[in-house]
Amino acid sequence: SELKLFVDERCGEWGAPAFWRRYIDWADYAADFPLDECKRFMRETVGYLEPSFFVFTTTGGTEMRSEAMTIFAEYSQSRKARAAYVRSVIESRLTTDSFYQRSR
């Protein structure tokens, strides 16, 4: 709740802190987080690709694959918790893709 308050008061409507606030609300409280809104974070903050992992996984890997792979590669050497989380979500999607391709 402190993070949410901080973001609301100081960080503005767009950018990384605002994205993570919305993402946490979605993940923890099942708040609606439409893909169009998620994509807008990337449009409003030039060069910010992190939301692509959410779009990639939510669409079953059909949208923003190249952006998600860019983030995946960029975060591959990072030891930050956020990077590890994003990598694990992308890896999970890729593993699911691989499983279903072998099953065919």
N, C-alpha and C positions, 0 to 999 in steps of 0.2 A: 504493500500500500504506500510505503514511503517513496518507492521508485515511481509509482504512478503519479503521485502528487508532484514530485520533482519534475517529471516530464511535462505534466500539464502546466505547471507554473513557469518553467524556464526554457523548455526546448522547442516549443512551437509545434505546429501541426504535422510537419513532415520531417524526414531524416531518420537516422538510426534509432535514437531513443524513442521516437514516436512509433516507429514500426514495431520495436520490441514490446512496447506497452500494449499495442493492439494484438500482437501475436500472443503474448502471455494471457491477455484477457480471453482470447480464443482457446488457447490450450488448457488453461486452468479453470475457466468459468463458462466455457462453451458459448462465448459471445460470438455473434455473427461477424465474420470477417470476409466479405466478398472479394473475389479475385480481382475485380476491377479496382477496388480500393487498394489492395496490396500492390498491384501494378503501378498505381499512381505514386506510391512512395519512390519508385524507381524513376518515374518521369519528373517528379518535383525535385529530386536530389540527384543532379547529374553525376553519373559514375557510380552510383550506389546500387550494386547488384545483389546485395544480400537477400532481399525479399524473393528473389528468383527461386530459392530453395523451397519456399512455401508453395509457390505456383507450380513448380516442377512436381513436387510430391502430391499435391492436391489434385492435379490433373492426370495423375497416373503416369507421369513422365512424358506427356505429349506436348506440353508447352514449356518454353524457356529452358530446354535441355542445355543449349550451349552456354547460356548465362550461369546455370547451376554448375556446369562442369568447370567454368572459369573460377567460380567461388571455391569449388571443391579443390581445384589445383592450388589456388592461392592459399587456402587454409591447411593444406596438407602438411606443412611443416610447423604450423603454429601450435603452441601449447596452451593457448587461452581456452577457457571453458566454453566460451561462445563458439569458437571455431570448431572445437571438438563436437559440440552439439550439432552444428550445421552439417559437418562432415558425416556424422552418424545418421542423420535423417536422410541425406542424399544416398549414402551407402545402403540404407535399408530399401530405398526405392529401387536402386540398381540391382540389389540382390533379388528383389521380387521380380523385376523384369527378367533377370537371368533364369530364375526358377521356372517362370511361365514359358519362356522360350524353349527350355529343355523338355518341358512336358508335352510340347506339341508334336 
